Amino acid sequence: MTASGRGKTPAKRGAAVRVKTAAKRSHSSTLWLQRQLNDPYVAEAQRLGYRSRAAFKLVQLDDKVKFLGPGKRVVDLGAAPGGWTQVAVERVGAKGARGLVVGLDILEMDVVPGAETFQCDFMTPEAPDRLKGLLGGPADVVMSDMAAPTVGHPKTDHLRVMGLAEAALEFAIEVLAPNGTFLAKVFQGGAEKDFLDTLKQNFKTVRHVKPAASRAESSEMYVVATGFKGR
């Protein structure tokens, strides 16, 4: 368990809850609701005040690799609804440190106390400059949980996610301080060779991690690159 007491995998609760299909609810919606009701991470997120179960993905990634910490300066790309932002604020502001968390999402999101966020498509020309303005200097961590809407075609979905990851990496190389960390969502099947080559050229260590909080049936995983070599 982490110092904050939030890194441990939540225990499953009792018997599984089954949801009957209602007249106005599709079968897929019924399955989604049933999964939510039986997901220990959903219940734990509600108990701790996190905005989404995805918060535990970042908790587990950081517990394993240890890239967040008191006083760190963090960029959160694809921040909505704010679960990752909440975790980042907790960890960079620990022990009274004055860390900084800035972020954006194409979707609207409520304010996260202790963070500076705004609504914007990261792929627009003005987004990087707005983030740099809020940073006011180099970042220690650039993390991206951005994902394009899936179309159900694995190769197409993979390419869309990789496009976002590549854009996030280009931004990270511009703003990271030496020894900084880059974290991005990719799909299983591996990151593209050019993407991995760029990571290896610019960072000392590159690894793929699938946190326990990622659903077993999900093809998502995360690439974590640490030890930015500097520009």
C-alpha positions in Angstrom: 0.0 0.0 0.0 1.2 3.5 -0.8 1.7 6.2 1.8 -1.6 7.6 0.8 -3.3 4.2 1.3 -4.7 4.2 -2.2 -2.4 1.9 -4.1 -3.8 -1.4 -2.9 -6.1 -3.3 -5.2 -9.7 -3.1 -3.8 -11.2 -6.3 -2.5 -14.2 -7.7 -4.4 -17.5 -7.4 -2.6 -19.8 -10.3 -2.0 -21.9 -12.0 -4.7 -22.0 -10.5 -8.2 -24.9 -8.2 -9.0 -27.0 -9.1 -12.0 -29.0 -6.5 -13.9 -32.2 -7.2 -15.8 -32.6 -5.7 -19.2 -35.1 -2.8 -18.9 -37.5 -2.0 -21.7 -35.6 1.2 -22.7 -32.1 -0.1 -22.0 -30.1 -2.0 -24.7 -28.4 -5.2 -23.9 -25.0 -3.6 -24.2 -26.0 -0.9 -21.7 -27.3 -3.5 -19.3 -23.9 -5.3 -19.5 -22.1 -2.1 -19.0 -24.2 -1.3 -15.9 -23.7 -4.8 -14.5 -20.0 -4.5 -15.0 -19.9 -1.1 -13.2 -21.9 -2.4 -10.2 -19.5 -5.4 -9.8 -16.3 -3.4 -10.3 -14.4 -2.9 -7.1 -12.5 0.0 -8.5 -15.7 1.8 -9.2 -16.8 1.4 -5.6 -13.4 2.4 -4.3 -13.3 5.5 -6.5 -16.7 6.6 -5.1 -15.5 6.0 -1.6 -12.3 8.0 -2.0 -13.9 10.8 -4.0 -12.1 10.1 -7.3 -14.0 11.1 -10.4 -13.3 7.8 -12.2 -11.9 4.3 -11.7 -9.1 5.3 -14.1 -7.5 7.2 -11.2 -6.2 3.8 -9.9 -4.4 3.2 -13.2 -2.2 6.2 -12.5 -1.9 5.3 -8.9 -0.6 1.8 -9.9 1.6 3.1 -12.7 3.3 5.6 -10.3 3.6 3.0 -7.5 5.5 0.8 -9.9 7.7 3.4 -11.7 7.6 6.3 -9.2 7.6 9.3 -11.5 5.3 11.6 -9.5 6.4 13.2 -6.3 6.3 16.3 -4.1 7.0 19.5 -6.1 6.9 17.9 -9.5 5.4 19.8 -12.5 2.9 17.7 -14.4 1.0 18.0 -17.7 -2.1 15.9 -18.0 -3.3 15.4 -21.6 -6.8 13.9 -22.0 -7.6 14.9 -18.4 -11.4 14.6 -18.3 -13.2 13.7 -16.1 -10.3 14.5 -13.8 -9.3 11.2 -12.0 -5.7 11.4 -13.1 -5.5 15.1 -12.4 -6.7 14.4 -8.8 -4.0 11.8 -8.2 -1.4 14.1 -9.7 -2.4 17.0 -7.4 -2.3 14.7 -4.4 1.2 13.4 -5.1 2.9 16.5 -6.3 1.5 18.5 -3.4 2.3 15.9 -0.7 4.2 17.1 2.4 3.3 20.7 1.7 5.2 20.9 -1.5 4.2 23.4 -4.2 3.9 21.2 -7.3 2.0 22.2 -10.4 -0.5 20.3 -12.5 -1.9 21.6 -15.8 -4.1 19.8 -18.2 -6.6 19.8 -21.0 -9.3 17.7 -22.6 -11.5 18.0 -25.7 -14.4 17.5 -23.3 -15.6 19.9 -20.7 -14.6 19.0 -17.1 -15.2 20.4 -13.7 -12.5 22.3 -11.9 -10.0 20.1 -10.0 -8.8 22.0 -6.9 -5.1 22.6 -7.1 -4.8 22.2 -10.9 -5.1 24.4 -13.9 -7.2 22.8 -16.7 -9.0 24.0 -19.8 -11.2 22.6 -22.6 -9.4 22.3 -25.9 -8.5 19.8 -28.6 -4.8 19.0 -28.1 -4.4 18.6 -31.8 -5.2 22.2 -32.5 -2.2 24.6 -33.0 -3.0 26.8 -30.0 -3.2 24.0 -27.4 0.5 23.4 -26.8 1.2 27.1 -26.4 -1.6 27.5 -23.9 -0.2 24.6 -21.9 3.3 26.1 -22.0 1.9 29.4 -20.8 0.3 27.7 -17.8 3.5 25.8 -17.1 5.7 28.9 -17.2 8.8 26.6 -17.5 9.8 23.0 -18.0 7.7 20.0 -16.9 8.9 17.0 -15.0 6.1 14.7 -16.3 4.0 14.7 -19.4 1.2 12.1 -19.2 -1.4 11.3 -21.9 -4.5 9.2 -21.4 -5.9 10.5 -24.7 -7.9 8.1 -26.8 -9.8 8.7 -30.1 -13.3 7.2 -30.4 -13.0 3.6 -31.4 -14.5 2.3 -34.6 -14.3 -1.4 -33.8 -11.5 -2.0 -36.4 -8.4 -2.9 -34.3 -5.8 -1.6 -36.8 -7.7 1.7 -37.3 -8.2 2.1 -33.6 -4.5 1.4 -33.0 -3.4 4.0 -35.5 -5.6 6.6 -34.1 -4.3 6.1 -30.6 -0.7 6.1 -31.9 -1.3 9.4 -33.6 -2.3 11.0 -30.3 0.6 9.3 -28.5 3.1 10.6 -31.1 1.7 14.2 -30.8 2.0 14.0 -27.0 5.6 12.7 -27.3 6.5 15.6 -29.7 5.1 18.0 -27.1 6.9 16.2 -24.2 10.3 16.5 -26.0 9.7 20.3 -26.2 8.8 20.9 -22.6 10.4 18.2 -20.4 13.2 19.0 -18.1 16.3 16.6 -18.0 15.4 13.2 -16.4 11.7 13.9 -17.0 9.1 11.2 -17.6 6.7 10.6 -20.5 3.6 8.4 -20.1 1.1 7.5 -22.8 -1.7 5.1 -23.5 -1.3 2.7 -26.4 -3.1 -0.4 -27.5 -1.6 -3.9 -27.1 0.1 -5.1 -30.3 3.0 -2.8 -29.5 3.8 0.8 -30.2 5.0 1.6 -33.7 8.7 1.1 -34.4 9.3 4.8 -35.2 7.6 5.8 -32.0 9.6 3.4 -29.9 12.8 4.5 -31.7 12.1 8.1 -30.8 11.5 7.1 -27.2 14.7 5.2 -27.0 16.7 8.0 -28.5 15.3 10.6 -26.0 14.9 8.6 -22.8 17.1 6.3 -20.8 14.4 3.6 -20.0 11.3 2.7 -21.9 8.8 0.1 -20.7 5.3 -1.1 -21.4 3.0 -1.5 -18.3 -0.6 -2.7 -18.0 -1.9 -1.7 -14.6 -4.2 -4.0 -12.7 -6.9 -1.4 -12.9 -7.1 -1.8 -16.7 -9.9 -4.1 -17.4 -8.7 -7.6 -18.4 -10.6 -7.5 -21.7 -9.2 -4.1 -22.6 -6.3 -3.9 -25.1 -5.0 -0.7 -23.6 -1.6 -0.5 -22.0 0.8 2.3 -21.2 4.3 3.1 -22.4 6.4 4.8 -19.6 9.6 6.5 -20.6 11.9 7.8 -17.9 15.1 9.7 -17.7 14.7 12.3 -20.5 18.1 13.0 -22.0 17.3 16.6 -22.7 17.2 18.5 -26.0 
